[in-house]
Amino acid sequence: MRSKLLHEVDGLRTFVVVMDKGDEAAAELATFAREQEITGAGLTAVGAASEGTLGYFDPQEKAYQDIPLVRQAEVLSFVGDIAVRGTSPALHAHAVFGLRDGSTIGGHVRRLSVWPTLEVIVTETPTHLTKRVDEETGLALIRPDAE
């Protein structure tokens, strides 16, 4: 993974983060957020992946069900955020992937093996974002009113 600061105004930064072959995208983005002390950001990305695991949140089970990505796929859409959970930045991203036959697969990004690249734009928010566990779902959700 490589990164570069593209722009900074009033302490708000915009970065490009470029993943290399074999990088695990979710882990690399979490590491990047910790290293840059990012406490709130939005992100978008394009690229491709060789395999990974997506998730679908089943509200009855209150758990993610795995959706395997088992072959090369283009990243058609990748959006998400970074917010603080406890004392560390946490990534929340969803993606849609295009397969060779033109079909798609999508879901919550749990694990993603990059091949050959993933180009991510990370844009900080004006204030930090905080996640709190929602009692009903058990999920850590952004709480705009949390300090």
DSSP file with accessible surface (Angstrom, degrees, kcal/mol):
  #  RESIDUE AA STRUCTURE BP1 BP2  ACC     N-H-->O    O-->H-N    N-H-->O    O-->H-N    TCO  KAPPA ALPHA  PHI   PSI    X-CA   Y-CA   Z-CA
    1    1 A M              0   0   53      0, 0.0     2,-0.3     0, 0.0    18,-0.2   0.000 360.0 360.0 360.0 137.2    0.0    0.0    0.0
    2    2 A R  E     -A   18   0A 140     16,-2.6    16,-3.4     2,-0.0     2,-0.3  -0.944 360.0-172.9-128.6 151.7    1.1    3.5   -0.9
    3    3 A S  E     -A   17   0A  57     -2,-0.3     2,-0.3    14,-0.2    14,-0.2  -0.970   8.9-168.2-143.5 159.8   -0.5    6.8    0.0
    4    4 A K  E     -A   16   0A 140     12,-2.1    12,-2.3    -2,-0.3     2,-0.5  -0.984  27.6-121.8-148.6 136.4   -0.1   10.5   -0.8
    5    5 A L  E     +A   15   0A  74     -2,-0.3    10,-0.2    10,-0.2     3,-0.1  -0.677  30.6 179.0 -74.7 121.0   -1.7   13.6    0.8
    6    6 A L  E     -     0   0A  89      8,-3.1     2,-0.3    -2,-0.5     9,-0.2   0.789  59.7  -1.5 -93.3 -34.3   -3.5   15.3   -2.1
    7    7 A H  E     -A   14   0A 111      7,-1.5     7,-2.4     2,-0.0     2,-0.3  -0.986  51.9-171.2-160.4 143.9   -5.0   18.3   -0.4
    8    8 A E  E     +A   13   0A 106     -2,-0.3     2,-0.4     5,-0.2     5,-0.2  -0.961  10.5 167.6-145.6 126.5   -5.3   20.0    3.0
    9    9 A V  E >  S-A   12   0A  70      3,-2.1     3,-2.4    -2,-0.3    -2,-0.0  -0.988  75.2 -13.4-137.6 126.3   -7.5   22.9    4.0
   10   10 A D  T 3  S-     0   0  159     -2,-0.4     3,-0.1     1,-0.3    -1,-0.1   0.853 129.3 -53.1  52.5  37.8   -8.2   24.0    7.6
   11   11 A G  T 3  S+     0   0   45      1,-0.2     2,-0.5     0, 0.0    -1,-0.3   0.405 110.3 123.3  81.8  -5.0   -6.8   20.7    8.8
   12   12 A L  E <   -A    9   0A  62     -3,-2.4    -3,-2.1   112,-0.1     2,-0.3  -0.808  45.7-160.1 -92.5 130.9   -9.0   18.5    6.6
   13   13 A R  E     -A    8   0A  42     -2,-0.5   111,-2.7    -5,-0.2     2,-0.4  -0.800  17.6-159.0-115.8 150.6   -7.1   16.2    4.4
   14   14 A T  E     -AB   7 123A  31     -7,-2.4    -8,-3.1    -2,-0.3    -7,-1.5  -0.998  21.2-175.7-124.2 129.0   -7.7   14.3    1.2
   15   15 A F  E     -AB   5 122A   6    107,-2.7   107,-2.3    -2,-0.4     2,-0.5  -0.874  24.0-142.0-120.1 154.7   -5.5   11.3    0.4
   16   16 A V  E     -AB   4 121A  32    -12,-2.3   -12,-2.1    -2,-0.3     2,-0.5  -0.969  19.7-167.9-108.9 133.0   -5.1    8.8   -2.3
   17   17 A V  E     -AB   3 120A   0    103,-2.9   103,-3.1    -2,-0.5     2,-0.6  -0.993   2.4-163.9-121.1 120.7   -4.3    5.3   -1.1
   18   18 A V  E     -AB   2 119A  30    -16,-3.4   -16,-2.6    -2,-0.5     2,-0.3  -0.937   5.3-153.2-113.4 119.0   -3.2    2.8   -3.7
   19   19 A M  E     - B   0 118A   0     99,-3.1    99,-0.9    -2,-0.6     2,-0.2  -0.628  11.1-143.1 -87.5 149.0   -3.3   -0.9   -2.9
   20   20 A D    >   -     0   0   54     -2,-0.3     3,-2.4    97,-0.2    94,-0.2  -0.585  40.1 -61.0-105.7 170.0   -0.9   -3.4   -4.5
   21   21 A K  T 3  S+     0   0  127     95,-0.4    94,-0.2     1,-0.3    -1,-0.2  -0.225 123.3  11.6 -51.1 127.5   -1.3   -6.9   -5.7
   22   22 A G  T 3  S+     0   0   48     92,-3.3    -1,-0.3     1,-0.3    93,-0.1   0.291  89.0 140.5  86.5  -9.9   -2.2   -9.2   -2.8
   23   23 A D    <   -     0   0   26     -3,-2.4    91,-2.9    91,-0.1     2,-0.8  -0.362  55.4-127.3 -63.6 146.5   -2.9   -6.4   -0.3
   24   24 A E  B  >  -C  113   0A  51     89,-0.2     4,-2.5     1,-0.2     5,-0.2  -0.866  21.9-153.9 -96.4 109.2   -5.9   -7.1    1.9
   25   25 A A  H  > S+     0   0    0     87,-2.6     4,-2.6    -2,-0.8     5,-0.2   0.871  85.1  47.2 -58.7 -49.6   -8.0   -3.9    1.4
   26   26 A A  H  > S+     0   0   17      1,-0.2     4,-2.1     2,-0.2    -1,-0.2   0.930 115.8  45.4 -62.1 -44.4   -9.9   -3.7    4.7
   27   27 A A  H  > S+     0   0   49      1,-0.2     4,-2.4     2,-0.2    -2,-0.2   0.916 113.5  49.8 -65.3 -42.6   -6.8   -4.4    6.8
   28   28 A E  H  X S+     0   0   50     -4,-2.5     4,-2.7     2,-0.2    -2,-0.2   0.906 110.9  49.2 -64.6 -41.6   -4.7   -1.9    4.9
   29   29 A L  H  X S+     0   0    2     -4,-2.6     4,-2.5    -5,-0.2    -1,-0.2   0.898 110.7  50.5 -66.4 -37.0   -7.3    0.8    5.1
   30   30 A A  H  X S+     0   0   22     -4,-2.1     4,-2.2    -5,-0.2    -2,-0.2   0.926 112.0  47.6 -64.9 -42.4   -7.7    0.3    8.9
   31   31 A T  H  X S+     0   0   40     -4,-2.4     4,-2.8     2,-0.2     5,-0.2   0.933 111.5  50.7 -62.3 -46.3   -3.9    0.5    9.3
   32   32 A F  H  X S+     0   0    0     -4,-2.7     4,-2.4     1,-0.2    -2,-0.2   0.931 109.3  50.7 -57.4 -47.0   -3.8    3.6    7.1
   33   33 A A  H  <>S+     0   0    2     -4,-2.5     5,-2.5     1,-0.2     4,-0.5   0.911 112.3  46.9 -60.9 -41.5   -6.5    5.3    9.2
   34   34 A R  H ><5S+     0   0  119     -4,-2.2     3,-1.0     3,-0.2    -2,-0.2   0.944 112.8  48.8 -64.6 -47.2   -4.7    4.5   12.5
   35   35 A E  H 3<5S+     0   0  127     -4,-2.8    -2,-0.2     1,-0.3    -1,-0.2   0.862 116.9  41.5 -62.7 -36.3   -1.3    5.8   11.1
   36   36 A Q  T 3<5S-     0   0   58     -4,-2.4    -1,-0.3    -5,-0.2    -2,-0.2   0.429 107.7-125.7 -91.4   0.9   -2.9    9.0    9.9
   37   37 A E  T < 5 +     0   0  160     -3,-1.0     2,-0.5    -4,-0.5    -3,-0.2   0.897  42.7 177.4  54.3  46.1   -5.0    9.4   13.0
   38   38 A I      < +     0   0    0     -5,-2.5    -1,-0.2    -6,-0.2     3,-0.1  -0.700  16.1 173.9 -83.1 123.9   -8.2    9.7   10.9
   39   39 A T        +     0   0   62     -2,-0.5    90,-2.9     1,-0.4    45,-0.7   0.374  69.9  14.1-112.6   1.2  -11.3   10.0   13.2
   40   40 A G  E    S+D   83   0A   2     88,-0.3    85,-1.9    43,-0.2    -1,-0.4  -0.771  73.1 140.1-174.0 127.9  -13.9   10.6   10.5
   41   41 A A  E     -DE  82 124A   1     41,-1.7    41,-2.4    83,-0.3     2,-0.3  -0.979  36.0-134.0-165.0 157.2  -13.8   10.2    6.7
   42   42 A G  E     -DE  81 123A  29     81,-2.6    81,-2.8    -2,-0.3     2,-0.3  -0.819  28.5-166.4-109.5 155.4  -15.7    9.1    3.6
   43   43 A L  E     -DE  80 122A   8     37,-2.2    37,-1.8    -2,-0.3     2,-0.3  -0.997  16.0-177.3-146.4 151.5  -14.1    7.0    1.0
   44   44 A T  E     -DE  79 121A  76     77,-1.7    77,-2.8    -2,-0.3     2,-0.3  -0.957  14.0-177.1-138.4 156.6  -14.6    5.8   -2.6
   45   45 A A  E     - E   0 120A   7     33,-1.5    33,-0.4    -2,-0.3     2,-0.3  -0.995  16.3-165.7-154.4 157.0  -12.5    3.4   -4.6
   46   46 A V  E     + E   0 119A  78     73,-1.7    73,-3.3    -2,-0.3     2,-0.3  -0.953  42.9  85.0-136.2 157.8  -12.0    1.7   -8.0
   47   47 A G  E     -FE  75 118A  13     28,-0.7    28,-3.1    -2,-0.3     2,-0.3  -0.994  63.9 -79.3 153.6-144.5   -9.9   -1.3   -9.0
   48   48 A A  E     -F   74   0A   4     69,-2.4    67,-1.8    -2,-0.3     2,-0.3  -0.975  24.2-152.5-155.4 163.1  -10.1   -5.1   -9.0
   49   49 A A  E     -FE  73 114A   0     24,-2.5    24,-2.5    -2,-0.3    65,-0.2  -0.986  15.5-150.4-142.0 150.4   -9.9   -8.1   -6.7
   50   50 A S  E    S-     0   0A  38     63,-2.3     2,-0.3     1,-0.3    64,-0.1   0.749  79.3 -29.1 -90.0 -28.5   -9.0  -11.7   -7.1
   51   51 A E  E     + E   0 113A  65     62,-0.9    62,-3.0    19,-0.1    -1,-0.3  -0.967  66.7 144.1-173.9 170.5  -11.1  -13.0   -4.2
   52   52 A G  E     -GE  69 112A   2     17,-2.4    17,-2.7    -2,-0.3     2,-0.4  -0.986  42.2 -87.7 171.7-171.4  -12.6  -12.0   -0.9
   53   53 A T  E     -GE  68 111A  26     58,-2.7    58,-2.2    -2,-0.3    57,-2.0  -0.993  32.0-175.1-132.2 123.9  -15.5  -12.2    1.5
   54   54 A L  E     -GE  67 109A   0     13,-3.0    13,-2.6    -2,-0.4     2,-0.3  -0.587  15.5-138.4-104.0 173.1  -18.5   -9.9    1.5
   55   55 A G  E     -GE  66 108A   2     53,-1.5    53,-2.8    11,-0.2     2,-0.4  -0.979  13.6-159.5-138.6 151.0  -21.3   -9.9    4.0
   56   56 A Y  E     -G   65   0A 144      9,-1.9     9,-3.1    -2,-0.3     2,-0.7  -0.999  27.6-131.2-122.7 123.2  -25.0   -9.6    4.1
   57   57 A F  E     -G   64   0A  42     -2,-0.4     7,-0.2     7,-0.2     3,-0.1  -0.660  15.9-155.3 -80.3 117.9  -26.5   -8.6    7.5
   58   58 A D  E  >> -G   63   0A  41      5,-2.6     4,-1.8    -2,-0.7     5,-1.3  -0.826   2.2-161.4 -92.2 109.8  -29.3  -10.9    8.5
   59   59 A P  T  45S+     0   0   76      0, 0.0    -1,-0.2     0, 0.0     5,-0.0   0.789  89.0  55.1 -66.4 -25.9  -31.5   -8.9   10.9
   60   60 A Q  T  45S+     0   0  166      1,-0.2    -2,-0.0     3,-0.1    -3,-0.0   0.909 118.3  33.3 -69.9 -42.5  -33.2  -12.1   12.2
   61   61 A E  T  45S-     0   0  131      2,-0.2    -1,-0.2    -3,-0.1     3,-0.1   0.614  98.5-137.6 -84.2 -18.2  -29.8  -13.7   13.1
   62   62 A K  T  <5S+     0   0  117     -4,-1.8     2,-0.3     1,-0.2    -5,-0.1   0.901  71.2  97.1  56.3  43.9  -28.2  -10.3   14.0
   63   63 A A  E   <S-G   58   0A  42     -5,-1.3    -5,-2.6    -7,-0.1     2,-0.3  -0.987  80.5-100.0-155.2 156.4  -25.1  -11.5   12.2
   64   64 A Y  E     -G   57   0A  62     -2,-0.3     2,-0.5    -7,-0.2    -7,-0.2  -0.643  28.5-146.6 -80.4 136.5  -23.4  -11.2    8.9
   65   65 A Q  E     -G   56   0A  84     -9,-3.1    -9,-1.9    -2,-0.3     2,-0.1  -0.899  27.0-114.8 -99.9 130.6  -23.8  -14.1    6.4
   66   66 A D  E     -G   55   0A 103     -2,-0.5   -11,-0.2   -11,-0.2   -13,-0.0  -0.398  24.2-166.9 -69.4 139.3  -20.7  -14.6    4.3
   67   67 A I  E     -G   54   0A  44    -13,-2.6   -13,-3.0    -2,-0.1     2,-0.2  -0.967  21.1-141.1-121.3 107.0  -20.9  -14.0    0.5
   68   68 A P  E     -G   53   0A  81      0, 0.0     2,-0.6     0, 0.0   -15,-0.2  -0.514   9.7-157.6 -74.8 136.6  -17.8  -15.5   -1.1
   69   69 A L  E     +G   52   0A   4    -17,-2.7   -17,-2.4    -2,-0.2     4,-0.1  -0.966  22.5 170.1-106.0 107.7  -16.1  -13.7   -3.9
   70   70 A V        +     0   0  103     -2,-0.6     2,-0.3   -19,-0.2    -1,-0.1   0.341  49.7  39.5-110.3   4.5  -14.2  -16.6   -5.5
   71   71 A R  S    S-     0   0  128    -22,-0.0   -22,-0.1   -19,-0.0     0, 0.0  -0.958  96.8 -64.1-148.7 167.3  -12.9  -15.2   -8.8
   72   72 A Q        +     0   0   80     -2,-0.3    28,-0.4   -24,-0.1     2,-0.3  -0.214  58.4 174.0 -52.5 136.3  -11.4  -12.1  -10.4
   73   73 A A  E     -F   49   0A   3    -24,-2.5   -24,-2.5    42,-0.2     2,-0.3  -0.998  31.4-121.2-150.0 147.2  -13.8   -9.1  -10.4
   74   74 A E  E     -FH  48  98A 114     24,-2.4    24,-2.6    -2,-0.3     2,-0.9  -0.702  29.0-122.8 -85.0 138.9  -13.8   -5.5  -11.2
   75   75 A V  E     +FH  47  97A   9    -28,-3.1   -28,-0.7    -2,-0.3    22,-0.2  -0.748  36.1 171.8 -81.6 106.7  -14.7   -3.0   -8.4
   76   76 A L  E     +     0   0A  99     20,-2.3     2,-0.3    -2,-0.9    21,-0.2   0.792  69.7   5.0 -86.0 -33.1  -17.7   -1.2   -9.9
   77   77 A S  E     + H   0  96A  53     19,-1.6    19,-2.4    -3,-0.2    -1,-0.4  -0.964  60.7 171.9-153.1 133.9  -18.6    0.7   -6.8
   78   78 A F  E     + H   0  95A   3    -33,-0.4   -33,-1.5    -2,-0.3     2,-0.3  -0.906  15.6 160.2-146.7 109.9  -16.8    0.9   -3.4
   79   79 A V  E     +DH  44  94A  73     15,-2.3    15,-2.7    -2,-0.3     2,-0.3  -0.967   9.5 124.1-132.6 151.1  -18.1    3.4   -0.8
   80   80 A G  E     -DH  43  93A  20    -37,-1.8   -37,-2.2    -2,-0.3     2,-0.3  -0.979  37.6-112.7-177.0-169.8  -17.7    3.7    2.9
   81   81 A D  E     -DH  42  92A  37     11,-2.6    11,-2.4    -2,-0.3     2,-0.4  -0.930  10.5-137.5-143.1 165.3  -16.7    5.6    5.9
   82   82 A I  E     +DH  41  91A   2    -41,-2.4   -41,-1.7    -2,-0.3     2,-0.3  -0.998  32.7 161.2-124.3 129.3  -14.1    5.6    8.7
   83   83 A A  E     -DH  40  90A   0      7,-2.1     7,-3.4    -2,-0.4     2,-0.4  -0.957  41.9 -95.5-143.5 160.5  -15.3    6.4   12.3
   84   84 A V  E     -iH 130  89A  20     45,-3.4    47,-3.4   -45,-0.7     2,-0.5  -0.643  31.4-175.6 -83.4 130.1  -14.0    5.9   15.8
   85   85 A R  E >  S-iH 131  88A 133      3,-3.0     3,-1.8    -2,-0.4     2,-0.6  -0.984  72.2 -35.9-121.9 116.1  -15.1    2.8   17.6
   86   86 A G  T 3  S-     0   0   62     45,-0.5    -2,-0.1    -2,-0.5    45,-0.0  -0.618 126.8 -31.3  69.7-113.6  -13.8    2.8   21.2
   87   87 A T  T 3  S+     0   0  139     -2,-0.6    -1,-0.2     2,-0.1    -3,-0.0   0.369 124.7  74.9-116.9   3.1  -10.3    4.3   20.7
   88   88 A S  E <  S-H   85   0A  55     -3,-1.8    -3,-3.0    -5,-0.0     2,-0.1  -0.889  83.0-105.4-121.0 150.1   -9.6    3.1   17.1
   89   89 A P  E     -H   84   0A  21      0, 0.0     2,-0.4     0, 0.0    -5,-0.3  -0.433  36.2-157.7 -67.0 141.2  -10.7    4.0   13.6
   90   90 A A  E     -H   83   0A  25     -7,-3.4    -7,-2.1    -2,-0.1     2,-0.3  -0.984   6.8-137.7-125.7 136.3  -13.1    1.5   12.2
   91   91 A L  E     -H   82   0A  37     -2,-0.4     2,-0.4    -9,-0.2    -9,-0.2  -0.721  17.3-178.4 -91.4 137.8  -13.9    0.9    8.5
   92   92 A H  E     +H   81   0A  53    -11,-2.4   -11,-2.6    -2,-0.3     2,-0.4  -0.947  19.8 158.9-133.8 113.3  -17.4    0.4    7.1
   93   93 A A  E     -H   80   0A   2     -2,-0.4    16,-3.0    16,-0.3     2,-0.3  -0.989  24.7-163.8-139.4 147.0  -17.5   -0.2    3.4
   94   94 A H  E     -HJ  79 108A  91    -15,-2.7   -15,-2.3    -2,-0.4     2,-0.3  -0.934  16.1-174.4-123.1 150.3  -19.9   -1.7    0.8
   95   95 A A  E     -HJ  78 107A   3     12,-2.4    12,-2.1    -2,-0.3     2,-0.4  -0.989  20.8-148.9-146.6 153.1  -18.9   -2.7   -2.7
   96   96 A V  E     -HJ  77 106A  58    -19,-2.4   -20,-2.3    -2,-0.3   -19,-1.6  -0.988  21.2-159.5-119.9 132.6  -20.4   -4.0   -6.0
   97   97 A F  E     -HJ  75 105A   0      8,-3.5     8,-1.8    -2,-0.4     2,-0.5  -0.920   9.6-140.1-117.3 139.2  -18.2   -6.2   -8.2
   98   98 A G  E     -HJ  74 104A  12    -24,-2.6   -24,-2.4    -2,-0.4     6,-0.2  -0.839  19.0-152.6 -97.4 130.9  -18.6   -6.9  -11.9
   99   99 A L    >   -     0   0   20      4,-3.1     3,-2.4    -2,-0.5   -26,-0.1  -0.547  32.3 -97.4 -98.9 167.0  -17.9  -10.5  -13.0
  100  100 A R  T 3  S+     0   0  245    -28,-0.4    -1,-0.1     1,-0.3   -27,-0.1   0.834 122.4  52.5 -52.8 -37.4  -16.6  -11.7  -16.4
  101  101 A D  T 3  S-     0   0  120      1,-0.1    -1,-0.3     2,-0.0     3,-0.1   0.414 121.7-103.5 -85.2   5.5  -20.1  -12.5  -17.6
  102  102 A G  S <  S+     0   0   63     -3,-2.4    -2,-0.1     1,-0.3    -1,-0.1   0.352  82.3 126.0  90.4  -5.8  -21.5   -9.1  -16.7
  103  103 A S        -     0   0   49     -5,-0.1    -4,-3.1     1,-0.0    -1,-0.3  -0.314  48.6-138.8 -77.4 169.3  -23.3  -10.2  -13.6
  104  104 A T  E     -J   98   0A  88     -6,-0.2     2,-0.3    -3,-0.1    -6,-0.2  -0.876  15.8-168.0-129.0 161.0  -22.6   -8.5  -10.3
  105  105 A I  E     +J   97   0A  40     -8,-1.8    -8,-3.5    -2,-0.3     2,-0.3  -0.982  19.8 166.9-143.2 143.5  -22.1   -9.4   -6.6
  106  106 A G  E     +J   96   0A  29     -2,-0.3     2,-0.3   -10,-0.2   -10,-0.2  -0.970   9.0 116.3-153.6 170.0  -22.1   -7.0   -3.7
  107  107 A G  E     -J   95   0A  20    -12,-2.1   -12,-2.4    -2,-0.3     2,-0.3  -0.970  64.6 -26.6 159.8-170.2  -22.2   -6.5    0.0
  108  108 A H  E     -JE  94  55A  31    -53,-2.8   -53,-1.5    -2,-0.3     2,-0.7  -0.560  66.0-118.4 -70.7 129.2  -20.4   -5.4    3.1
  109  109 A V  E     + E   0  54A   8    -16,-3.0   -16,-0.3    -2,-0.3   -55,-0.2  -0.630  47.9 155.8 -78.0 114.5  -16.7   -5.6    2.6
  110  110 A R  E    S-     0   0A 105    -57,-2.0     2,-0.3    -2,-0.7   -56,-0.2   0.780  72.1  -4.7-101.5 -44.2  -15.2   -8.0    5.2
  111  111 A R  E     - E   0  53A  89    -58,-2.2   -58,-2.7   -85,-0.1    -1,-0.4  -0.975  63.6-178.9-153.1 139.4  -12.1   -9.1    3.4
  112  112 A L  E     - E   0  52A   1     -2,-0.3   -87,-2.6   -60,-0.2     2,-0.7  -0.938  17.2-151.5-149.5 118.5  -10.8   -8.3   -0.1
  113  113 A S  E     -CE  24  51A  22    -62,-3.0   -63,-2.3    -2,-0.3   -62,-0.9  -0.826  27.5-135.5 -92.6 112.8   -7.6   -9.5   -1.8
  114  114 A V  E     - E   0  49A   0    -91,-2.9   -92,-3.3    -2,-0.7   -65,-0.3  -0.419  18.3-162.9 -71.9 137.4   -6.6   -6.8   -4.3
  115  115 A W  E    S-     0   0A 120    -67,-1.8   -42,-0.2     2,-0.4     2,-0.1  -0.735  73.6 -20.1-160.6 114.3   -5.5   -7.7   -7.8
  116  116 A P  E    S-     0   0A  62      0, 0.0   -95,-0.4     0, 0.0     2,-0.3  -0.990 123.9 -27.5 -92.9 -15.7   -3.9   -5.8   -9.5
  117  117 A T  E     -     0   0A  33    -97,-0.1   -69,-2.4   -69,-0.1    -2,-0.4  -0.988  33.8-156.1-154.9 160.3   -4.8   -2.5   -7.7
  118  118 A L  E     -BE  19  47A   0    -99,-0.9   -99,-3.1    -2,-0.3     2,-0.6  -0.947  16.1-159.7-138.5 121.5   -7.4   -0.7   -5.6
  119  119 A E  E     -BE  18  46A  92    -73,-3.3   -73,-1.7    -2,-0.4     2,-0.4  -0.919  14.9-172.8-108.0 114.4   -7.3    3.1   -5.8
  120  120 A V  E     -BE  17  45A   0   -103,-3.1  -103,-2.9    -2,-0.6     2,-0.6  -0.902  17.5-155.7-115.2 133.6   -9.0    4.8   -2.8
  121  121 A I  E     -BE  16  44A  62    -77,-2.8   -77,-1.7    -2,-0.4     2,-0.5  -0.945  14.1-166.9-105.6 122.5   -9.8    8.4   -2.2
  122  122 A V  E     -BE  15  43A   0   -107,-2.3  -107,-2.7    -2,-0.6     2,-0.5  -0.955   4.0-173.5-113.2 121.1  -10.1    9.2    1.5
  123  123 A T  E     -BE  14  42A  64    -81,-2.8   -81,-2.6    -2,-0.5  -109,-0.2  -0.962  19.4-133.2-120.4 116.2  -11.7   12.5    2.5
  124  124 A E  E     - E   0  41A  26   -111,-2.7   -83,-0.3    -2,-0.5     4,-0.1  -0.304  17.3-128.2 -65.5 149.5  -11.7   13.6    6.1
  125  125 A T        -     0   0   40    -85,-1.9   -86,-0.1     2,-0.2  -112,-0.1  -0.589  25.6-109.0 -91.8 159.6  -14.9   15.0    7.6
  126  126 A P  S    S+     0   0  118      0, 0.0     2,-0.3     0, 0.0    -1,-0.1   0.719 102.1  23.1 -65.0 -20.0  -14.9   18.3    9.5
  127  127 A T  S    S-     0   0   92    -88,-0.0    -2,-0.2     0, 0.0     2,-0.0  -0.933  96.3 -89.3-138.9 162.4  -15.4   16.5   12.8
  128  128 A H        -     0   0   74     -2,-0.3     2,-0.4    -4,-0.1   -88,-0.3  -0.359  35.7-136.0 -72.4 154.8  -14.7   13.1   14.1
  129  129 A L        -     0   0   39    -90,-2.9   -45,-3.4   -47,-0.2     2,-0.4  -0.926  15.9-155.3-110.5 139.2  -17.4   10.4   13.8
  130  130 A T  E     -i   84   0A   7     -2,-0.4    13,-3.3    13,-0.4     2,-0.4  -0.945   2.1-151.3-121.4 135.4  -18.2    8.0   16.6
  131  131 A K  E     -iK  85 142A  13    -47,-3.4   -45,-0.5    -2,-0.4     2,-0.3  -0.848  13.7-176.9-102.8 139.7  -19.7    4.5   16.5
  132  132 A R  E     - K   0 141A 102      9,-2.6     9,-2.7    -2,-0.4     2,-0.3  -0.979  35.2-100.9-130.8 147.6  -21.7    3.1   19.3
  133  133 A V  E     - K   0 140A  69     -2,-0.3     2,-0.5     7,-0.3     7,-0.3  -0.510  32.0-135.8 -71.4 126.8  -23.2   -0.4   19.6
  134  134 A D     >  -     0   0   55      5,-3.2     4,-3.0    -2,-0.3     5,-0.3  -0.751   8.3-145.6 -82.0 122.6  -26.9   -0.4   18.7
  135  135 A E  T  4 S+     0   0  178     -2,-0.5    -1,-0.1     1,-0.2    -2,-0.0   0.875  93.9  50.8 -58.9 -40.5  -28.7   -2.5   21.3
  136  136 A E  T  4 S+     0   0  146      1,-0.2    -1,-0.2     3,-0.1    -3,-0.0   0.900 125.8  21.7 -68.8 -41.1  -31.3   -3.9   18.9
  137  137 A T  T  4 S-     0   0   34      2,-0.2    -2,-0.2    -3,-0.1    -1,-0.2   0.696  90.9-130.4-100.9 -23.5  -28.9   -5.1   16.1
  138  138 A G     <  +     0   0   50     -4,-3.0     2,-0.2     1,-0.3    -3,-0.1   0.480  64.8 132.4  82.1   2.7  -25.6   -5.5   18.0
  139  139 A L        -     0   0   37     -5,-0.3    -5,-3.2    -6,-0.1     2,-0.8  -0.619  64.4-120.7 -89.5 147.2  -23.9   -3.4   15.2
  140  140 A A  E     -K  133   0A  20     -7,-0.3     2,-0.3    -2,-0.2    -7,-0.3  -0.785  43.3-178.2 -83.7 111.9  -21.6   -0.5   15.8
  141  141 A L  E     -K  132   0A  68     -9,-2.7    -9,-2.6    -2,-0.8     2,-0.1  -0.861  33.3 -97.7-116.6 149.1  -23.3    2.4   14.1
  142  142 A I  E     -K  131   0A  54     -2,-0.3   -11,-0.3   -11,-0.2     3,-0.1  -0.439  33.1-159.8 -63.7 132.9  -22.3    6.0   13.6
  143  143 A R    >   -     0   0  113    -13,-3.3     3,-1.8    -2,-0.1   -13,-0.4  -0.924   7.3-165.8-116.1 103.2  -24.0    8.2   16.2
  144  144 A P  T 3  S+     0   0  122      0, 0.0    -1,-0.1     0, 0.0   -13,-0.0   0.802  91.1  51.4 -59.3 -26.5  -24.0   11.9   15.1
  145  145 A D  T 3  S+     0   0  108     -3,-0.1     2,-0.2   -15,-0.1    -3,-0.0   0.494  88.5 106.1 -89.0  -2.5  -24.8   13.0   18.6
  146  146 A A    <         0   0   17     -3,-1.8   -16,-0.2   -16,-0.2    -3,-0.0  -0.509 360.0 360.0 -80.4 144.6  -22.0   11.0   20.3
  147  147 A E              0   0  174     -2,-0.2    -2,-0.1   -18,-0.1   -18,-0.0  -0.827 360.0 360.0-109.1 360.0  -18.9   12.8   21.6
